Amino acid sequence: MIRLVPHPILSLMLLGMWLLLTRFSLGHLVLGTAIALVAGWAMGELHPARVHIRRWTPILRLGVVVPSDILRSNLAVAGLILTNGRRGTRRPGFVRIPLELRDPTGLAILSIIITATPGTAWIEHDRESGILILHIFDLIDESAQRDEIRRRYEAPLIEIFQ
Amino acid sequence: MNHLAGIPLWIALPVAVLVVTGSSLALLGTIGLVRLRSFYDRLHAPTLGTSWGVGAILLASMLLFSWLESRPVLHEALLGILVIVTTPATYLFLGRAALHRDRAENAPDVPKAAADDKAQD
């Protein structure tokens, strides 16, 4: 089974993408499956690190939490731009967060979440120490910010991948 | 625009709200990009456009065309996914380049390297 479908998640996502781009029909289901399988074999030849998903439920939780958090920061940053940073009282700053997350896929997803959230920007990460440096647009409470990233995003990602 | 005339209010209203919200966020993002002073601050403004700015417009498009074609039109979701997944690459490059420049110039208020740090808390 693993030899036939070396990257099941990748192949499934490619098939999904194929069906979204074309109109759904039996013919496209077959063609899309064939393309997804061939792409999976090609990917297998490159020997990338295998992605292990240990638990699925935190994915659903992240799927709800992340878009709503991003919406809230959208409104917050839009408000700050409109009010000229609360009449000049906005204080930007850097925050260092020691991460326990080491899985490369998990880190990639964390970087996507942080980049997609207005108000937080991923600046530097050191693989050895796990230290992450973020730039925060409106830094009110440094340790609260640190806790929020660790609790809301890092903890579920650790559950999923480690 | 004849085919748009037959759209019922309950579709037209959310579509209009989503399009206006999305484009307003994108506009505010570009205004921020022009008005903010520091490079790091400017990193934040365009993410308004790349997150819910594009998200709301894509949702509106999915809603409208699903109704017009009487079938679920979902391929806009791919655009959203590709925008969300690819933006970190450019942002990481920009952020790191700025950090590298500031450290080389010994600019004030630059965080020390993540590598030479013994966890501070």
Interface residues (C-beta under 8 A of the other chain):
Chain A: M17 L20 L21 P67 I70 L71 N74 V77 A78 I81 L82 N84 P92 F94 R96 P98 A108 S111 I112 T115 A116 T117 P118 G119 T120 A121 W122 I123 E124 H125 D126 E128 S129 I131 L132 I133 H135 F137 S143 R146
Chain B: S24 L25 L28 G29 I31 G32 R35 L36 S38 Y40 D41 L43 H44 A45 T47 L48 T50 S51 W52 G53 G55 L74 H75 A77 L78 I84 V85 T87 P88 Y91 L92 G95 R96 L99 D109 P111 A113 A114 A115 D117 A119 Q120 D121
